[in-house]
Amino acid sequence: MSNEATLISETPTPPSLVMTIEEITAKLADLQDDPTMNTKSVYSPMATDYPDSRFPFVEVHLAYLRKNKMVNARQYISNLEIMIKRR
């Protein structure tokens, strides 16, 4: 691993960029409700609490962020917006 990659991964996120779980959930819910965004639920046999065993868009991305704690949530959501925008 290069020194540059090490510095990037070890650099702490400034407090102004940290999002709370409530902020993340609200932002993902806004994306889910936006008709210009392509937000699909994902089938999982483990999703027995949801209709048709499908995890909602918000839950899928919250699970990812919970699992990958080093991911900058603000950057992740920003990139997600770009990827799911309907053109």
SVG drawing of the C-alpha trace seen along z (x, -y; Angstrom):
<svg xmlns="http://www.w3.org/2000/svg" viewBox="-46 -21 50 38">
<polyline fill="none" stroke="black" stroke-width="0.4" points="0.0,0.0 1.4,-3.4 2.0,-6.2 -0.7,-8.3 -3.3,-5.6 -2.3,-5.1 -2.6,-8.8 -6.0,-9.0 -7.4,-6.0 -5.9,-7.2 -7.1,-10.8 -10.0,-11.4 -13.2,-12.9 -13.8,-16.5 -16.7,-16.7 -18.6,-19.0 -18.7,-16.2 -19.9,-13.5 -23.6,-12.6 -25.8,-11.1 -27.9,-8.0 -31.0,-10.2 -29.5,-12.5 -28.4,-9.5 -31.8,-7.9 -33.6,-11.1 -31.4,-11.7 -31.8,-8.2 -35.6,-8.4 -35.6,-11.7 -33.7,-9.9 -36.2,-7.0 -39.2,-9.3 -37.7,-11.3 -39.3,-10.2 -36.2,-11.3 -34.1,-8.7 -34.0,-5.0 -34.3,-3.4 -35.2,0.3 -35.7,2.6 -33.7,5.8 -35.0,9.3 -33.7,11.3 -35.0,14.4 -34.0,12.8 -36.3,9.9 -39.3,11.5 -40.5,8.3 -40.9,6.6 -43.5,7.1 -42.5,9.7 -39.3,10.3 -37.7,7.2 -35.4,4.9 -36.3,1.2 -33.7,-1.1 -33.0,-2.9 -32.4,0.3 -30.0,1.7 -27.8,-1.4 -28.0,-1.8 -26.8,1.8 -23.9,1.1 -22.9,-2.0 -23.2,-0.1 -21.0,2.7 -18.4,0.4 -17.8,-2.1 -14.8,-3.7 -16.9,-4.9 -17.7,-8.6 -21.5,-8.6 -21.7,-12.1 -19.5,-11.1 -21.2,-7.7 -24.7,-9.4 -23.3,-12.0 -21.9,-9.2 -25.1,-7.2 -27.2,-10.2 -25.1,-10.4 -25.4,-6.7 -29.2,-6.4 -30.2,-9.6 -32.7,-8.8 -31.5,-10.3"/>
</svg>
